[in-house]
């Protein structure tokens, strides 16, 4: 092997040795170590998040992050309308047992009402579901007292008539109303009403309840708040 090749090999080995040392220096440098880089980035990220939350405790941030916020599509839709044409133009609604119960109640109790009146009746039923004074699901609320004299809560469940759905257009409409309400539409019409009656009657209980709305042929009421008596 010629001296020229020997010199070239010697230079190559020298270069590799220097590069290896430099690489080792970079790898072992504390400021550039992968762990240090990740720690620095994490600290920067947490700092920005802390500032965004008003410098609250990180534990509080985590609790806030996991708390669900329910926002219904129907509450965000800017074009939502209580007009019949708007509801009729929506796709045909479907659902399970609770949807069917609510749809039937709206059909037999309020199919002759305006769309706003149908939504109002749906609000009453769902307000009852949320109340500790009534059953905790739609079907149970609607059928409460059915079969017991003077105890049924919704007239159609104990009037002795067969529950036959003949008006398919009205059925599709109330089905959409039921679907929208079960999907989380804000209850904005009756101010928490749990009762209603037609203008043709004057039940005794209405004298003690707070009237919250008059929509179509119905008056809507909220139960009085029970307060603990001082001993």
ABEGO torsion letter per residue (X at the ends): XBAAAAAAAAAAAAAAAAAAAAAAAAAABAAABAAAAAAAAAAAAAAAAAAAAGGBBAAAAAAAAABBBBBBAAAABAABBABAAAAAABBBBBBBAAAAAAAAAAAAAAAABBAAAAAAAAAAAAAAAABAABBABAAAAAABGBGBBGABABAAAAAGBBBBBABAAAAAAAAAAAAAAAAGBBBAAAGGBABBBBAABBBAAAAABBBABBBEABBBBBBBBBBBBBX
